[in-house]
C-alpha cells in the first residue's frame, strides 16, 4: 500500500496543510483506517480505493464527511481528472498546470443566534451563522482574525465543536482572511481548510459581489485558496507539494 504526505494549498514544502494519502486496491476496515490516521497524526488522512473510486477522510480521532485539502492532496498524487465517490456525494477534481481544481457543494451559512461570547471573549462579532457542520462568525477586520485566541475548551462542547471565523481583507491581495478551529474532531486549529471555503465562497461572493475570490487562511503555516462561486457549487483551487512517499506494511 503506497502512502504519501502532501502539503496542500501551498507552493512550497512545510507550509499549507499537510495530508496523508493512502492508495488501496480494495476497501479497508474502518478501524484500521482510523488507526492509520492516528499514526499519521495529520489533520486528515485520505484513503482512496483505486478500483471503486471511493474516497474517505479520517482525522486522528474521527471520520469526516468532507475534506478539501486531503482531496486536493489525492488529486495531486493521482494527476489528471478524477471523480470520487464520497459520503458527500460525487466530487470532481482536476490537476492541471501545477494547480488542482475541485468541484464541491456550496454551503452558504444561515444566520443563527448562537452566543459565541464565551468562546471569543471580548471580540466584536458582526454576523453569526451555521453551515452543515460548522459554526460561522464574521469579525470586524483581518487583524482581529489573525490575533484571535478562542477558548477551545468551550468550543469543543458546542454543537459539532467546529468554528470558522473570517473578515474582509482591507489590504491589497486576498479578498478575505479566515481561520478554522475544530477541537470537536481533534483539531485545535486546521492550517488550511478547503471545505471551509464552501461557506466562505458563497458568503463573500454575495458581500463583495464577485464570483471569483482569493482567500488567505491565516494560520501559522498559512495557505491560499482560490474560489469560484457557480450556483450551488463552489470550485476550489490550490497548489500542492509532495514531501514524503513510502509503503505501509501493516
C-alpha positions in Angstrom: 0.0 0.0 0.0 1.5 3.3 -1.1 1.3 6.4 1.1 2.2 10.0 0.5 2.5 13.1 2.7 1.4 16.2 0.7 1.4 19.8 1.7 -1.8 21.3 0.2 -2.9 24.8 -0.6 0.7 25.9 -0.9 3.5 26.0 -3.5 6.3 25.2 -1.0 7.1 22.4 1.4 6.3 22.7 5.1 3.5 25.3 4.6 -0.2 25.0 3.8 -2.0 21.9 5.3 -0.3 18.5 5.3 -2.4 15.5 4.5 -1.8 11.8 4.4 -2.8 9.9 1.2 -3.2 6.1 1.2 -3.9 4.3 -2.0 -5.8 1.0 -1.6 -6.6 -1.7 -4.1 -9.7 -2.7 -2.2 -11.8 -1.3 0.7 -10.3 -1.4 4.1 -11.7 -1.8 7.6 -12.8 1.4 9.3 -10.9 0.6 12.5 -7.7 0.0 10.5 -8.1 3.3 8.6 -8.7 5.2 11.9 -5.6 3.6 13.4 -3.5 4.6 10.4 -4.9 8.2 10.6 -4.0 8.3 14.3 -0.5 7.0 13.4 -0.1 9.6 10.7 -1.1 12.4 13.0 -2.1 14.8 10.2 -5.3 16.8 10.3 -6.7 14.5 7.7 -5.6 11.2 6.0 -7.4 10.3 2.8 -8.0 6.7 1.8 -8.6 6.2 -1.9 -9.7 2.8 -3.4 -8.4 2.6 -6.9 -10.9 0.0 -8.1 -14.1 1.7 -6.8 -13.0 5.4 -6.8 -14.2 5.5 -3.1 -12.6 8.4 -1.1 -12.8 8.7 2.7 -11.2 11.0 5.1 -10.1 10.5 8.8 -8.7 12.9 11.4 -6.6 11.3 14.1 -9.9 11.0 16.1 -12.9 10.5 13.7 -14.1 10.1 10.1 -15.4 13.3 8.5 -17.8 13.7 5.6 -15.9 16.2 3.5 -12.3 17.4 3.4 -10.9 19.8 0.8 -7.1 19.8 1.4 -6.9 16.0 1.5 -8.9 15.7 -1.7 -6.5 18.2 -3.3 -3.6 16.0 -2.0 -5.1 12.8 -3.5 -5.7 14.6 -6.9 -2.1 16.0 -6.8 -0.8 12.4 -6.3 -3.0 10.8 -9.0 -2.9 13.7 -11.5 -5.4 14.3 -14.4 -9.2 14.4 -13.9 -10.8 12.4 -11.1 -14.3 11.6 -9.9 -14.6 10.4 -6.3 -17.4 8.6 -4.6 -17.8 10.0 -1.1 -20.2 10.4 1.8 -20.8 13.9 0.5 -21.8 12.7 -2.9 -19.8 12.6 -6.2 -16.9 15.0 -6.2 -14.8 16.0 -9.2 -11.3 17.3 -9.3 -8.6 18.1 -11.9 -4.9 18.5 -11.7 -3.6 20.9 -14.4 -0.6 23.2 -14.9 0.5 22.9 -11.3 -2.9 23.6 -9.8 -5.7 21.3 -8.6 -9.3 22.5 -9.0 -12.1 20.8 -7.1 -15.9 20.9 -7.5 -17.6 21.0 -4.1 -21.2 21.6 -2.9 -21.8 25.2 -1.8 -22.7 25.6 1.9 -23.9 29.2 2.4 -24.1 29.9 6.2 -27.5 30.6 7.6 -27.9 33.3 10.3 -28.4 32.0 13.8 -28.5 33.4 17.4 -25.6 31.2 18.7 -23.9 33.0 21.6 -20.2 32.9 20.9 -19.2 35.5 23.5 -17.6 32.9 25.9 -15.7 31.2 23.0 -14.5 34.6 21.6 -14.3 36.7 24.8 -14.0 40.5 24.2 -14.3 40.1 20.4 -17.0 42.0 18.4 -18.9 39.6 16.2 -20.7 41.1 13.2 -22.5 38.0 12.0 -23.1 34.5 13.3 -24.3 31.6 11.2 -24.2 27.9 10.7 -23.3 25.7 7.7 -24.0 22.0 7.5 -21.4 21.2 10.2 -19.7 24.4 11.2 -20.4 27.5 13.3 -19.5 30.6 11.3 -18.6 34.1 12.6 -17.7 37.3 10.8 -15.3 39.6 12.7 -14.6 43.3 12.2 -11.2 43.1 10.5 -8.4 40.9 9.3 -6.1 41.7 12.3 -8.8 40.5 14.7 -8.9 37.2 12.9 -5.1 36.9 12.9 -4.7 37.6 16.6 -7.7 35.6 17.8 -7.3 33.3 20.8 -10.6 31.4 21.2 -11.5 29.3 24.2 -11.1 25.9 22.6 -12.3 24.1 25.7 -15.7 25.8 25.5 -15.8 25.4 21.7 -15.2 21.7 21.9 -18.6 21.2 23.7 -20.7 23.3 21.3 -22.7 21.6 18.6 -20.0 19.9 16.4 -17.2 21.7 18.1 -16.1 23.5 14.9 -15.9 27.3 14.3 -14.9 29.2 11.2 -14.0 32.9 11.6 -13.5 35.3 8.8 -13.1 39.0 7.9 -12.8 41.1 4.8 -9.2 41.8 3.9 -8.9 45.6 3.5 -5.4 45.5 2.1 -4.4 44.6 -1.5 -4.1 41.0 -2.3 -6.5 38.5 -0.9 -10.2 39.3 -0.7 -10.8 37.8 2.8 -9.0 36.0 5.6 -10.1 33.1 7.8 -9.2 30.7 10.5 -10.8 27.3 11.4 -10.9 25.7 14.8 -12.2 22.2 15.3 -11.4 20.7 18.7 -14.7 18.7 18.4 -13.0 16.5 15.9 -9.5 16.5 17.4 -8.0 19.5 15.6 -7.4 22.6 17.6 -6.7 24.7 14.6 -6.6 23.4 11.0 -3.8 25.1 8.9 -5.8 25.4 5.7 -9.4 24.1 5.3 -10.7 23.5 1.8 -14.3 22.6 2.9 -14.5 25.8 4.9 -14.4 27.7 1.7 -17.7 26.1 0.8 -19.1 28.6 3.3 -16.7 31.4 2.7 -17.2 31.5 -1.1 -21.0 32.0 -1.1 -20.8 34.4 1.8 -18.1 36.7 0.4 -19.2 36.4 -3.2 -22.5 37.9 -2.1 -20.9 40.5 0.1 -18.3 41.6 -2.4 -20.4 40.9 -5.5 -17.6 38.9 -7.1 -17.8 35.3 -8.3 -14.1 34.7 -8.2 -12.2 35.3 -5.0 -8.9 34.6 -3.3 -8.9 33.7 0.4 -6.0 33.5 2.9 -6.2 31.1 5.8 -4.2 32.9 8.4 -2.8 30.0 10.5 0.8 29.7 11.5 1.6 27.7 8.3 -0.8 29.7 6.2 -2.3 28.9 2.8 -4.1 30.3 -0.2 -7.4 29.1 -1.7 -8.9 30.4 -4.9 -12.7 30.1 -5.2 -15.3 30.5 -7.9 -19.0 30.5 -7.0 -21.1 28.7 -9.5 -24.7 28.4 -8.3 -24.9 25.6 -5.7 -21.3 24.6 -6.4 -18.0 26.0 -5.4 -14.9 25.5 -7.4 -11.8 25.5 -5.1 -8.3 25.7 -6.5 -4.9 25.3 -4.8 -1.4 24.1 -5.3 0.4 21.2 -3.5 3.8 19.7 -2.8 4.6 16.1 -2.1 7.1 15.9 0.8 7.3 12.2 1.5 6.3 8.8 0.0 6.6 5.2 1.0 4.9 1.9 1.8 2.6 0.8 4.6 3.5 -2.7 5.8 0.6 -3.3 8.2 
